[in-house]
Each structure stands twice: as structure tokens, then as C-alpha cells.
Amino acid sequence: EPFLETFNVTNELFEQNSLSIKIPYKGYSQIQIGSFLYLCGCDMNSNNYESSKTYCINTSSVPIKVKMEINSNLPHHYPTLGQINGENLLVIGGKNTIQCELYSFSLKKWRTIRSLP
């Protein structure tokens, strides 16, 4: 039995994979909300850092399921992550930025909010 499933955005189905799946970690931060582990960020040294990617890992499912959420509006390199009422992912700044965003889990939509002072 495979240990991991990933969500294919194109056909909106979970696909079984071996443990060799590669999730980026450089420039990413993480937060655990219930049984879900969220990774969010971007690698500022890569060629594509206009936005941040967000991964949702369901740690309670067997096999473990990994879903890539919608990219944020802004790049965040090692941001601070928080949650609001279990309904929103709060992404605060990051290296060389003071910009902040909220991701609504229910709406699956990013919203830019007031920057840090």
C-alpha cells in the first residue's frame, strides 16, 4: 500500500506515489492546524518567485495526502505563519518583505492585507 497521495490539480484527483515525492523546503515555513500541516513560501534564489506556493499535508490520512493550494499573490521567503479561527492561513512578511496575506480555506482565495509597519 502506498504511503503518500498527491492531489493532481488538473484532474482534481488524488494520485498514489512513492515516498520519493519532492516538496520544496528552502524559503518555506510551516504550521500545523489540526491534522493538517501547511507549508508556505518561495525560494528567492529561483527564477520563479512572483508568488508563494502553499502545500497542505493531511497527516491523519493513510496514505498521507499532499495537496498544492492556489499560489499566493505575493512572494514570501521564510514567512511567519498563523491561523485565524481555523478558517484562514495568515502569512506575515518574510525575508526582505513586510507584506501580509490571508488565505481562506473555504473560499480557496488569497487576499492581500495591511503590511507590517
C-alpha positions as CSV (number, residue, x, y, z in Angstrom):
1,E,0.0,0.0,0.0
2,P,1.4,3.4,-0.9
3,F,2.3,5.7,1.9
4,L,1.6,9.0,0.1
5,E,-1.0,10.5,-2.2
6,T,-0.7,13.9,-4.0
7,F,-3.6,16.0,-5.4
8,N,-3.5,16.5,-9.1
9,V,-5.0,19.9,-9.8
10,T,-5.6,19.2,-13.5
11,N,-8.0,16.3,-13.0
12,E,-8.8,17.0,-9.3
13,L,-8.0,13.5,-8.1
14,F,-5.5,12.2,-5.6
15,E,-2.8,10.0,-7.1
16,Q,-0.7,7.4,-5.3
17,N,3.0,8.0,-5.2
18,S,6.1,6.5,-3.6
19,L,8.0,8.4,-0.9
20,S,10.2,10.0,-3.4
21,I,7.9,13.0,-3.9
22,K,9.8,16.2,-3.7
23,I,8.3,19.1,-1.8
24,P,10.5,22.2,-1.7
25,Y,11.7,23.4,1.7
26,K,14.1,26.3,1.0
27,G,12.3,29.5,1.8
28,Y,9.2,27.8,3.3
29,S,7.7,27.9,6.7
30,Q,5.2,25.5,8.3
31,I,2.3,25.5,10.6
32,Q,0.2,22.6,12.0
33,I,-3.6,23.3,12.1
34,G,-5.4,20.3,13.5
35,S,-4.3,17.3,11.4
36,F,-3.1,19.5,8.5
37,L,0.4,20.6,8.1
38,Y,0.8,23.7,5.8
39,L,4.0,24.7,4.1
40,C,4.1,28.1,2.5
41,G,6.9,30.2,0.9
42,C,9.2,30.6,-2.0
43,D,12.8,30.3,-2.9
44,M,14.0,33.9,-3.7
45,N,17.1,32.4,-5.4
46,S,15.0,30.6,-8.0
47,N,13.8,32.1,-11.3
48,N,10.1,32.0,-10.4
49,Y,9.3,33.9,-7.2
50,E,6.4,36.2,-8.1
51,S,4.2,34.3,-5.6
52,S,4.5,31.7,-2.9
53,K,3.3,28.1,-3.1
54,T,1.3,26.5,-0.4
55,Y,1.1,22.8,0.3
56,C,-1.5,21.1,2.6
57,I,-0.4,17.8,4.1
58,N,-3.1,15.7,5.7
59,T,-1.1,14.0,8.4
60,S,-4.0,11.8,9.7
61,S,-4.9,10.1,6.4
62,V,-3.4,6.8,5.3
63,P,-1.8,7.1,2.9
64,I,-0.8,10.7,3.7
65,K,-2.3,13.2,1.2
66,V,-0.5,16.2,-0.1
67,K,-2.4,19.0,-1.9
68,M,-1.0,22.0,-3.5
69,E,-3.2,25.0,-2.8
70,I,-3.5,28.1,-5.0
71,N,-0.4,30.3,-5.2
72,S,-0.4,33.5,-3.1
73,N,-0.4,36.9,-4.7
74,L,3.0,37.9,-3.2
75,P,6.3,36.2,-2.6
76,H,7.1,35.3,1.0
77,H,10.6,33.8,1.7
78,Y,10.6,32.2,5.2
79,P,7.4,34.0,6.3
80,T,5.7,33.8,9.7
81,L,2.6,31.7,9.6
82,G,-0.5,31.8,11.7
83,Q,-4.2,30.9,11.6
84,I,-7.3,32.8,12.4
85,N,-10.4,30.9,13.7
86,G,-9.2,27.8,11.9
87,E,-10.6,29.4,8.7
88,N,-7.7,31.4,7.4
89,L,-4.0,31.0,6.9
90,L,-2.1,34.2,7.9
91,V,1.2,34.7,6.0
92,I,3.2,37.5,7.5
93,G,6.2,39.1,5.7
94,G,9.3,37.1,5.3
95,K,12.9,37.9,4.4
96,N,13.1,41.3,2.8
97,T,9.3,42.0,2.8
98,I,6.7,43.4,5.2
99,Q,3.7,42.4,3.0
100,C,1.0,40.2,4.5
101,E,-1.8,38.0,3.1
102,L,-4.7,35.8,4.2
103,Y,-5.7,32.6,2.6
104,S,-9.4,31.5,3.1
105,F,-9.6,27.7,3.3
106,S,-13.3,27.8,2.4
107,L,-13.1,30.2,-0.5
108,K,-9.7,29.0,-1.7
109,K,-8.7,32.6,-2.3
110,W,-5.8,34.8,-1.2
111,R,-6.3,38.4,0.0
112,T,-3.6,40.9,0.5
113,I,-3.9,42.7,3.9
114,R,-2.2,45.6,5.6
115,S,1.6,45.4,5.6
116,L,3.7,45.4,8.8
117,P,4.7,48.9,10.0
